[in-house]
């Protein structure tokens, strides 16, 4: 019994030292020492892998996202069964990148592998024959009209489409920004536009 008490005392002391060392990070309000100790101790690596600033992990998603977006994220466990492939931002949506990063941080706090990408990242990855299978992937520039930076070369478009189809077949969640669905159909094909709308 005394051994167990001693071990518990050591554990409690370790928790206290950890909290005192990282209290500033916990003070933002989104993380709890009882659940997020490893995340906090490795936050630089986690943020770099996810490609988001640390503030999106440290702060509550309510600072960046609507309640509707948060509710979507919290329902992720049911989506594979329901055939829901992800979320689409479209039109003149404001602060798309910040909102995606806020959701990415929320997923990380709930121990999902979530990451931000650009379309160019995905094309480079495909050319290197390397897969990207994070549980949740965010692409804030998946499709934009030419005047706003939509400069994906025609011969690279199949790589993007294959990436989306593959993720869907694996039951992984994909969050995209599509500026204009009609332009998406013109550039990427009507069948792909319909696929995105239907899933």
NORKA-V955279 format. One line per field, one symbol per residue. ss: DSSP state (~ for helix, > for strand, _ for the rest). burial: b if it has 9 or more other ideal C-beta (glycine too) atoms within 8 Angstrom, else e. A space follows every 10 residues. Layout:
ss->???
burial->???
This chain:
ss->_~~~~~~~~~ ~~~~~~~~~~ ~~~~~~____ __~~~~~~~~ ~_~~~~~~~~ ____~~~~__ ~~~___~~~~ ~~~~_~~~~~ ~~___>>>>> _____~~~~~ ~~~~~~~~~_ ___>>>>_~~ ~~~~~~~___ _____>>>>> >>>__~~~__ ___~~~~~~~ ~~~~~~~~~_ __>>>>>>__ ~~~~~~~~_~ ~~~~~~~~_
burial->eeeeeeeeee eeeebeebbe ebeebbebeb bebeebbebb eebeebbeeb ebebebbbbe beebbeeebb eebeebeebe eeeebbebbb eebeebebbb bbbbbbbbbe ebebbbbebe ebbebbeeee ebebebbbbb bbbbeeeeeb ebeeebbebb bbbbbebbee ebbbbbbbbb bebbbebbee ebbebbeeb
